[in-house]
Amino acid sequence: MKQARFLVSGRVQGVGFRAAARSEALRLGLSGHARNLRDGDVEVVAIGDEAAIESLGSWLLHGPPAARVDSLRREACNHDEPLRGFLMR
């Protein structure tokens, strides 16, 4: 299984970004989590098929309608915690 950590910057808190990211990730068959960071960004960790992770990354570039994504950064991830489903933290 592949893993990726995305950091999403812009107007991404208070606009339903995590819930929408969770819905999209579940639709793609991914596990992981989405959480707000103190600096105003959203972190999304995705675990699963590389093609599905790529699709999620493309979706994260825009997010839900109320969001404004200024930047998206993808990093390698080695998440040790076993995750089932997709959590919002």
GROMACS elastic network, one bead per residue, 0.5 to 0.9 nm:
[ bonds ]
;  ai    aj funct       b0    kb
    1    47     6  0.65720   500
    1    48     6  0.50958   500
    1    49     6  0.61779   500
    1    50     6  0.78872   500
    2    46     6  0.81714   500
    2    47     6  0.57040   500
    2    48     6  0.53446   500
    2    49     6  0.60341   500
    2    50     6  0.58805   500
    2    53     6  0.80629   500
    2    77     6  0.86382   500
    3    32     6  0.88669   500
    3    45     6  0.72510   500
    3    46     6  0.56547   500
    3    48     6  0.65513   500
    3    49     6  0.84342   500
    3    50     6  0.79497   500
    3    53     6  0.78553   500
    3    76     6  0.68528   500
    3    77     6  0.55109   500
    3    78     6  0.67405   500
    3    79     6  0.74692   500
    4    44     6  0.81635   500
    4    45     6  0.57607   500
    4    46     6  0.53798   500
    4    47     6  0.66890   500
    4    50     6  0.89885   500
    4    53     6  0.73058   500
    4    74     6  0.66553   500
    4    75     6  0.59535   500
    4    76     6  0.52118   500
    4    77     6  0.50063   500
    4    78     6  0.80313   500
    4    79     6  0.88198   500
    5    43     6  0.69695   500
    5    44     6  0.57338   500
    5    46     6  0.64690   500
    5    73     6  0.81755   500
    5    74     6  0.57025   500
    5    75     6  0.51391   500
    5    76     6  0.62072   500
    5    77     6  0.55881   500
    5    78     6  0.89276   500
    6    42     6  0.80977   500
    6    43     6  0.56997   500
    6    44     6  0.50141   500
    6    45     6  0.62791   500
    6    46     6  0.80991   500
    6    57     6  0.75932   500
    6    60     6  0.84945   500
    6    72     6  0.67301   500
    6    73     6  0.55231   500
    6    75     6  0.63177   500
    6    76     6  0.88901   500
    7    41     6  0.66151   500
    7    42     6  0.58644   500
    7    44     6  0.65082   500
    7    45     6  0.88717   500
    7    71     6  0.80781   500
    7    72     6  0.57199   500
    7    73     6  0.51598   500
    7    74     6  0.65764   500
    7    75     6  0.82132   500
    8    12     6  0.72913   500
    8    41     6  0.55121   500
    8    42     6  0.51626   500
    8    43     6  0.64032   500
    8    44     6  0.78809   500
    8    60     6  0.74280   500
    8    61     6  0.80380   500
    8    69     6  0.67604   500
    8    70     6  0.77155   500
    8    71     6  0.59773   500
    8    73     6  0.66494   500
    8    74     6  0.89454   500
    9    12     6  0.66030   500
    9    40     6  0.71942   500
    9    42     6  0.67598   500
    9    68     6  0.83696   500
    9    69     6  0.58530   500
    9    70     6  0.55303   500
    9    71     6  0.51785   500
    9    72     6  0.64257   500
    9    73     6  0.86490   500
   10    13     6  0.83516   500
   10    40     6  0.77488   500
   10    41     6  0.69355   500
   10    67     6  0.76851   500
   10    68     6  0.55733   500
   10    71     6  0.68160   500
   11    14     6  0.79910   500
   11    15     6  0.75551   500
   11    40     6  0.80096   500
   11    41     6  0.82150   500
   11    66     6  0.82646   500
   11    67     6  0.54012   500
   11    69     6  0.63306   500
   11    70     6  0.78111   500
   12    15     6  0.61444   500
   12    16     6  0.77813   500
   12    17     6  0.57391   500
   12    18     6  0.82720   500
   12    36     6  0.85834   500
   12    40     6  0.73984   500
   12    41     6  0.65923   500
   12    42     6  0.65820   500
   12    63     6  0.81534   500
   12    64     6  0.89804   500
   12    66     6  0.84345   500
   12    67     6  0.53893   500
   12    68     6  0.65290   500
   12    69     6  0.68207   500
   13    16     6  0.71091   500
   13    17     6  0.65216   500
   13    18     6  0.80332   500
   13    36     6  0.68667   500
   13    40     6  0.65489   500
   13    41     6  0.72333   500
   13    42     6  0.71861   500
   13    67     6  0.80543   500
   14    17     6  0.74205   500
   14    67     6  0.87506   500
   15    18     6  0.84551   500
   15    64     6  0.77582   500
   15    65     6  0.84725   500
   15    66     6  0.56154   500
   15    67     6  0.58951   500
   16    19     6  0.54761   500
   16    20     6  0.61209   500
   16    21     6  0.85383   500
   16    64     6  0.71821   500
   16    66     6  0.77706   500
   16    67     6  0.79743   500
   17    20     6  0.52043   500
   17    21     6  0.59737   500
   17    22     6  0.84900   500
   17    34     6  0.87823   500
   17    42     6  0.81073   500
   17    63     6  0.64286   500
   17    64     6  0.61408   500
   17    66     6  0.83480   500
   17    67     6  0.68662   500
   18    21     6  0.50271   500
   18    22     6  0.60380   500
   18    23     6  0.86384   500
   18    33     6  0.86304   500
   18    34     6  0.55431   500
   18    35     6  0.66611   500
   18    36     6  0.78158   500
   18    42     6  0.75750   500
   18    43     6  0.89350   500
   18    44     6  0.82803   500
   18    88     6  0.64413   500
   18    89     6  0.86130   500
   19    22     6  0.50423   500
   19    23     6  0.62840   500
   19    24     6  0.87044   500
   19    34     6  0.81829   500
   19    88     6  0.71239   500
   20    23     6  0.50935   500
   20    24     6  0.62263   500
   20    25     6  0.85673   500
   20    63     6  0.73263   500
   20    64     6  0.62879   500
   21    24     6  0.51100   500
   21    25     6  0.60131   500
   21    26     6  0.85300   500
   21    33     6  0.89657   500
   21    34     6  0.71966   500
   21    44     6  0.80132   500
   21    56     6  0.80047   500
   21    59     6  0.82301   500
   21    60     6  0.73294   500
   21    63     6  0.72013   500
   21    64     6  0.81205   500
   22    25     6  0.50929   500
   22    26     6  0.60983   500
   22    27     6  0.84977   500
   22    31     6  0.89196   500
   22    32     6  0.86256   500
   22    33     6  0.73866   500
   22    34     6  0.69636   500
   22    86     6  0.59538   500
   22    87     6  0.71178   500
   22    88     6  0.71991   500
   23    26     6  0.52385   500
   23    27     6  0.61216   500
   23    28     6  0.86695   500
   23    86     6  0.84577   500
   24    27     6  0.50255   500
   24    28     6  0.62833   500
   24    29     6  0.87408   500
   24    30     6  0.87662   500
   24    56     6  0.69701   500
   24    59     6  0.79389   500
   25    28     6  0.50605   500
   25    29     6  0.62598   500
   25    30     6  0.51585   500
   25    31     6  0.70353   500
   25    32     6  0.82443   500
   25    46     6  0.76300   500
   25    52     6  0.81391   500
   25    53     6  0.82654   500
   25    56     6  0.64245   500
   25    86     6  0.71498   500
   26    30     6  0.55475   500
   26    31     6  0.70335   500
   26    85     6  0.71847   500
   26    86     6  0.66431   500
   27    30     6  0.76731   500
   28    49     6  0.89757   500
   28    52     6  0.56773   500
   28    53     6  0.81215   500
   28    55     6  0.78900   500
   28    56     6  0.75827   500
   29    48     6  0.72768   500
   29    49     6  0.82184   500
   29    52     6  0.73468   500
   29    85     6  0.85682   500
   30    46     6  0.62106   500
   30    47     6  0.56347   500
   30    48     6  0.51598   500
   30    49     6  0.74565   500
   30    52     6  0.70993   500
   30    53     6  0.74780   500
   30    56     6  0.89313   500
   30    85     6  0.72693   500
   30    86     6  0.71800   500
   31    45     6  0.81856   500
   31    46     6  0.58851   500
   31    47     6  0.51865   500
   31    48     6  0.66263   500
   31    83     6  0.62871   500
   31    84     6  0.58777   500
   31    87     6  0.79911   500
   32    44     6  0.74437   500
   32    45     6  0.51571   500
   32    47     6  0.56973   500
   32    48     6  0.87487   500
   32    82     6  0.88065   500
   32    83     6  0.58404   500
   32    84     6  0.72372   500
   32    85     6  0.66331   500
   32    87     6  0.63106   500
   32    88     6  0.88561   500
   33    43     6  0.80067   500
   33    44     6  0.57473   500
   33    45     6  0.53235   500
   33    46     6  0.68546   500
   33    83     6  0.81115   500
   33    85     6  0.83400   500
   33    86     6  0.51263   500
   33    88     6  0.55884   500
   33    89     6  0.69222   500
   34    42     6  0.68445   500
   34    43     6  0.55962   500
   34    45     6  0.64625   500
   34    46     6  0.86772   500
   34    86     6  0.77318   500
   34    87     6  0.63931   500
   34    88     6  0.50147   500
   34    89     6  0.61582   500
   35    41     6  0.86829   500
   35    42     6  0.56445   500
   35    43     6  0.53664   500
   35    44     6  0.66256   500
   35    45     6  0.89048   500
   35    87     6  0.83941   500
   35    88     6  0.58075   500
   36    39     6  0.84150   500
   36    40     6  0.68089   500
   36    41     6  0.61783   500
   36    43     6  0.63842   500
   36    44     6  0.89873   500
   36    88     6  0.88067   500
   36    89     6  0.72301   500
   37    40     6  0.56266   500
   37    41     6  0.53239   500
   37    42     6  0.56664   500
   37    43     6  0.67789   500
   38    41     6  0.72589   500
   38    42     6  0.89462   500
   39    42     6  0.87595   500
   45    77     6  0.77932   500
   45    79     6  0.82282   500
   46    53     6  0.64346   500
   46    56     6  0.82999   500
   46    77     6  0.88596   500
   46    86     6  0.84179   500
   47    50     6  0.84731   500
   47    53     6  0.73310   500
   47    79     6  0.86710   500
   47    83     6  0.84460   500
   48    51     6  0.86239   500
   48    52     6  0.70025   500
   48    53     6  0.68178   500
   49    52     6  0.52952   500
   49    53     6  0.62947   500
   49    54     6  0.87310   500
   50    54     6  0.61202   500
   50    55     6  0.85850   500
   51    54     6  0.50449   500
   51    55     6  0.62364   500
   51    56     6  0.86942   500
   52    56     6  0.62037   500
   52    57     6  0.85726   500
   53    56     6  0.50494   500
   53    57     6  0.61626   500
   53    58     6  0.87078   500
   54    58     6  0.63163   500
   54    59     6  0.87153   500
   55    58     6  0.51079   500
   55    59     6  0.63146   500
   55    60     6  0.86542   500
   56    60     6  0.60745   500
   56    61     6  0.87962   500
   57    60     6  0.50104   500
   57    61     6  0.65661   500
   57    72     6  0.82820   500
   57    74     6  0.80248   500
   58    61     6  0.54191   500
   58    62     6  0.76250   500
   59    62     6  0.58002   500
   59    63     6  0.59062   500
   59    64     6  0.87484   500
   60    64     6  0.85280   500
   60    69     6  0.79148   500
   60    72     6  0.74388   500
   61    68     6  0.89566   500
   61    69     6  0.62001   500
   61    70     6  0.83575   500
   61    71     6  0.75095   500
   61    72     6  0.63537   500
   62    65     6  0.78623   500
   62    67     6  0.73305   500
   62    68     6  0.69532   500
   62    69     6  0.58958   500
   63    66     6  0.81294   500
   63    67     6  0.60397   500
   63    68     6  0.75383   500
   63    69     6  0.71267   500
   64    67     6  0.55678   500
   64    68     6  0.84594   500
   65    68     6  0.80403   500
   69    72     6  0.73302   500
   79    82     6  0.78228   500
   79    83     6  0.89926   500
   80    83     6  0.88760   500
   83    86     6  0.73882   500
   83    87     6  0.81919   500
   84    87     6  0.81794   500
